[in-house]
Amino acid sequence: MLQTIEVEIDDQGVIHALQALPPMAERRALLTLVIPELPEKNDHTDWRSFAGRLSGSPNFNADPVEIQRKMRDEWS
């Protein structure tokens, strides 16, 4: 049977269970580490940096519905 428990690992590498474990014989366990990924500080990763970028494009100056119709018609 598999059972998942939450643990903390201190700076010395000692594992501390955050909940009481049921009495059991000596056993082996697998440990999966949850390592938070820190996002890279990059102005280009924010989607808001793209807002308004195509406003000066000659391809997107028309009515958005008409642009979509033309794009669909190209595929027909």
C-alpha positions in Angstrom: 0.0 0.0 0.0 1.2 3.5 -0.8 0.7 6.4 1.6 1.8 10.0 1.1 2.7 12.1 4.0 4.0 15.7 4.2 7.5 16.2 5.6 10.0 19.0 6.1 13.7 18.6 5.5 15.9 20.8 7.6 19.1 22.4 6.5 21.1 19.3 7.8 19.0 17.0 5.6 17.0 15.5 8.5 13.4 14.5 7.5 10.6 15.5 9.9 7.1 14.2 9.4 4.4 16.8 9.8 1.8 14.3 10.9 1.9 11.3 13.2 2.8 8.0 11.5 1.0 4.8 12.4 3.1 2.2 14.2 4.8 -0.1 11.8 7.9 -2.2 11.3 11.0 -0.8 9.8 10.3 0.0 6.1 11.8 1.7 3.1 10.4 4.8 1.5 10.8 6.9 -1.6 11.0 10.6 -1.3 9.8 13.0 -3.9 11.2 16.5 -3.5 9.0 19.5 -4.3 11.4 22.2 -5.4 9.7 25.5 -6.3 11.0 27.0 -9.5 11.7 30.7 -9.3 10.6 32.4 -12.5 13.4 34.2 -14.5 13.2 37.9 -14.2 12.6 38.7 -17.8 10.4 41.5 -19.1 9.6 39.5 -22.2 7.9 36.6 -20.3 5.0 38.8 -19.2 2.2 38.6 -21.7 1.2 42.2 -21.0 4.5 43.2 -22.7 2.8 42.1 -26.0 -0.3 44.3 -25.6 -0.6 46.8 -28.4 2.4 45.6 -30.3 0.4 44.9 -33.5 -1.6 48.1 -33.4 0.6 49.7 -36.0 0.8 46.7 -38.3 -0.8 47.1 -41.7 -2.1 43.5 -41.5 -4.3 44.2 -38.4 -5.7 47.7 -39.1 -9.1 46.4 -40.4 -12.2 45.2 -38.7 -11.2 42.1 -36.6 -14.2 40.1 -37.8 -13.3 40.8 -41.5 -9.7 39.8 -40.8 -10.9 36.5 -39.4 -13.2 35.9 -42.4 -10.3 36.5 -44.8 -8.1 34.1 -42.9 -10.8 31.4 -43.0 -11.4 32.0 -46.7 -7.7 31.4 -47.4 -8.1 27.9 -46.0 -11.1 27.0 -48.2 
